[in-house]
Amino acid sequence: MFKSIGTTLITGFFTLLPVVLTIYLLYWMAVSSEQIMGDALRYLLPKVAYFPGMGTIAGLVIVFFVGLLMKAVLVRQLFALGENLLYHLPIIKTVYRAIRDLFDFFSPKKESFGRVVIVKIANLEIIGFVTQEDPQRLPEAFRDRDCVLVYLPMSYMIGGYTLLVPSSDIRPCKMSMDEAMRFALTAGITGKDTGSAKPSVENA
């Protein structure tokens, strides 16, 4: 009886935890934006013109505006120049690069990774993501081989390995980028969405 109650409690806990953490993260972002932007707006605007929530709205507008600016080639080049300066500053470069890599890892931009593939290593098959197929963009020592760069993510952690794999040792995997990443990072515990095509490998 107690075992059944404990199992039910654990199931409920792990069901609610992702929802609660997601809501809390959104709440924290909204409150932080309201505090930072709200103070600035109260300083710039008359008291009668300010209303609660204006700071959050202003934060969303600024984020959207920055996103629009980043579509311009000149702005992207200036931003890259600024990042390059940060990469040469002691301590700051280490912290910034780690944070930047973390956000790039979860970036919704599909160009971050190429296609989803299954890599054959000995008698094993592993889900991976092609990151580079152009031989001219590979190190010079690798250009004379029929190989591609494949990223293999680790389960339950932010990290992985980038391997130079012969083209003959990879084959397509019928999974979307988001689905394959979620499947790999959770060691397959999440399974695969029933509405999608069945993956090419069952025990990856």
C-alpha positions as CSV (number, residue, x, y, z in Angstrom):
1,M,0.0,0.0,0.0
2,F,2.7,2.5,1.0
3,K,4.7,1.5,-2.0
4,S,1.8,2.2,-4.3
5,I,1.2,5.6,-2.6
6,G,5.0,6.5,-2.9
7,T,4.9,5.5,-6.6
8,T,1.9,7.7,-7.2
9,L,3.5,10.6,-5.4
10,I,6.7,10.3,-7.5
11,T,4.7,10.1,-10.7
12,G,2.7,13.2,-9.8
13,F,5.9,15.0,-8.8
14,F,7.7,14.3,-12.1
15,T,4.6,15.2,-14.0
16,L,4.2,18.6,-12.4
17,L,7.8,19.5,-12.0
18,P,8.5,20.4,-15.7
19,V,5.2,22.5,-15.8
20,V,6.1,24.3,-12.5
21,L,9.6,25.0,-13.6
22,T,8.5,26.3,-17.0
23,I,5.9,28.6,-15.4
24,Y,8.4,29.8,-12.8
25,L,10.9,30.6,-15.5
26,L,8.4,32.6,-17.5
27,Y,7.3,34.4,-14.2
28,W,10.9,35.2,-13.3
29,M,11.6,36.6,-16.8
30,A,8.4,38.7,-16.6
31,V,9.1,40.1,-13.1
32,S,12.8,40.8,-13.9
33,S,11.8,42.6,-17.1
34,E,9.1,44.6,-15.2
35,Q,11.6,45.6,-12.5
36,I,14.4,46.7,-14.9
37,M,12.4,48.3,-17.6
38,G,9.7,49.5,-15.2
39,D,12.3,51.6,-13.2
40,A,13.6,53.1,-16.5
41,L,10.1,53.9,-17.7
42,R,9.0,55.5,-14.4
43,Y,12.1,57.7,-14.6
44,L,11.3,58.7,-18.2
45,L,7.5,58.9,-18.1
46,P,5.1,60.9,-15.9
47,K,3.6,58.8,-13.1
48,V,0.1,59.0,-14.7
49,A,1.4,57.5,-17.9
50,Y,2.9,54.4,-16.3
51,F,0.8,51.3,-15.6
52,P,1.9,47.9,-14.1
53,G,3.1,45.6,-16.9
54,M,4.5,48.3,-19.1
55,G,8.0,47.2,-18.2
56,T,7.3,43.6,-19.4
57,I,5.7,44.9,-22.6
58,A,8.7,47.2,-23.2
59,G,11.1,44.3,-22.6
60,L,9.2,42.1,-25.2
61,V,9.3,45.0,-27.7
62,I,13.1,45.5,-27.2
63,V,13.7,41.8,-27.7
64,F,11.6,41.7,-30.8
65,F,13.3,44.8,-32.2
66,V,16.7,43.3,-31.6
67,G,15.6,40.2,-33.4
68,L,14.6,42.3,-36.4
69,L,17.9,44.1,-36.3
70,M,19.8,40.8,-36.3
71,K,18.3,40.0,-39.7
72,A,20.5,42.8,-41.2
73,V,23.9,41.7,-42.4
74,L,25.6,44.9,-41.1
75,V,24.1,44.5,-37.6
76,R,25.2,40.8,-37.5
77,Q,28.7,41.8,-38.6
78,L,28.9,44.5,-35.9
79,F,27.6,42.0,-33.3
80,A,30.2,39.5,-34.4
81,L,32.9,42.1,-34.0
82,G,31.7,42.9,-30.5
83,E,31.7,39.2,-29.6
84,N,35.2,38.8,-31.0
85,L,36.4,41.5,-28.6
86,L,34.7,39.7,-25.6
87,Y,36.5,36.5,-26.7
88,H,39.8,38.2,-26.1
89,L,39.1,39.4,-22.6
90,P,40.4,37.3,-19.7
91,I,37.7,35.5,-17.5
92,I,34.9,37.2,-19.5
93,K,35.7,35.2,-22.6
94,T,35.4,31.9,-20.7
95,V,32.1,32.8,-19.0
96,Y,30.6,34.4,-22.1
97,R,31.6,31.6,-24.4
98,A,30.1,29.0,-22.1
99,I,26.8,30.9,-21.9
100,R,26.8,31.6,-25.6
101,D,27.4,27.9,-26.5
102,L,24.6,26.9,-24.1
103,F,22.1,29.2,-25.8
104,D,23.3,28.3,-29.3
105,F,22.8,24.6,-28.4
106,F,19.1,25.2,-27.8
107,S,18.7,27.8,-30.5
108,P,15.6,27.3,-32.7
109,K,17.7,28.2,-35.8
110,K,17.6,25.0,-37.9
111,E,21.0,25.9,-39.5
112,S,22.7,25.1,-36.1
113,F,22.6,21.4,-37.1
114,G,22.2,19.6,-40.4
115,R,20.2,16.4,-41.0
116,V,19.6,13.7,-38.4
117,V,21.5,10.6,-39.1
118,I,22.3,7.2,-37.6
119,V,26.1,6.6,-37.2
120,K,27.4,3.1,-37.2
121,I,30.3,2.5,-34.8
122,A,31.5,-1.1,-34.7
123,N,28.2,-3.0,-34.0
124,L,26.5,0.0,-32.4
125,E,24.2,2.6,-34.0
126,I,23.9,6.1,-32.5
127,I,21.7,9.1,-33.4
128,G,23.8,12.1,-34.5
129,F,23.5,15.4,-36.2
130,V,25.5,16.3,-39.3
131,T,27.2,19.7,-38.6
132,Q,29.5,20.0,-41.7
133,E,29.4,18.3,-45.1
134,D,31.4,20.8,-47.2
135,P,34.9,19.5,-47.5
136,Q,36.3,23.0,-48.0
137,R,35.2,23.9,-44.5
138,L,36.9,21.0,-42.9
139,P,40.5,21.0,-41.6
140,E,42.9,20.6,-44.5
141,A,44.1,17.2,-43.4
142,F,40.5,15.9,-43.7
143,R,39.5,17.3,-47.1
144,D,40.8,14.4,-49.2
145,R,38.4,11.9,-47.4
146,D,34.8,11.2,-48.1
147,C,33.8,12.2,-44.6
148,V,31.4,14.5,-42.8
149,L,31.4,16.0,-39.3
150,V,28.7,14.5,-37.0
151,Y,27.8,15.7,-33.5
152,L,26.8,13.0,-31.0
153,P,25.0,14.5,-28.0
154,M,25.4,13.0,-24.5
155,S,22.4,12.0,-22.5
156,Y,21.3,14.1,-19.5
157,M,24.0,16.7,-20.0
158,I,25.0,19.6,-22.2
159,G,27.9,18.2,-24.2
160,G,28.8,15.6,-26.7
161,Y,31.4,14.6,-29.3
162,T,32.1,15.8,-32.8
163,L,33.4,13.0,-35.0
164,L,34.7,12.9,-38.5
165,V,32.7,10.0,-39.9
166,P,33.0,8.3,-43.3
167,S,29.9,8.9,-45.4
168,S,29.5,5.2,-45.8
169,D,29.0,4.8,-42.0
170,I,25.9,7.1,-41.8
171,R,22.4,6.7,-42.9
172,P,19.3,8.9,-42.7
173,C,17.1,8.8,-39.6
174,K,13.4,9.7,-40.1
175,M,13.1,12.0,-37.0
176,S,12.7,15.7,-36.8
177,M,15.6,17.8,-35.3
178,D,13.7,18.6,-32.1
179,E,12.5,15.0,-31.7
180,A,15.9,13.5,-32.2
181,M,17.6,15.9,-29.8
182,R,15.0,15.3,-27.1
183,F,15.3,11.5,-27.7
184,A,19.1,11.6,-27.5
185,L,19.3,13.9,-24.4
186,T,16.9,11.8,-22.4
187,A,18.5,8.5,-23.4
188,G,15.3,7.5,-25.2
189,I,13.2,7.7,-22.0
190,T,10.8,10.2,-23.6
191,G,10.3,7.7,-26.5
192,K,9.1,9.0,-29.9
193,D,5.9,10.9,-30.7
194,T,3.3,8.4,-31.9
195,G,2.2,10.8,-34.5
196,S,5.5,10.9,-36.3
197,A,7.2,8.3,-38.4
198,K,8.9,5.4,-36.7
199,P,12.7,6.0,-36.3
200,S,15.1,4.0,-38.4
201,V,16.8,2.6,-35.3
202,E,15.1,1.2,-32.2
203,N,17.9,0.9,-29.7
204,A,19.9,4.1,-30.4
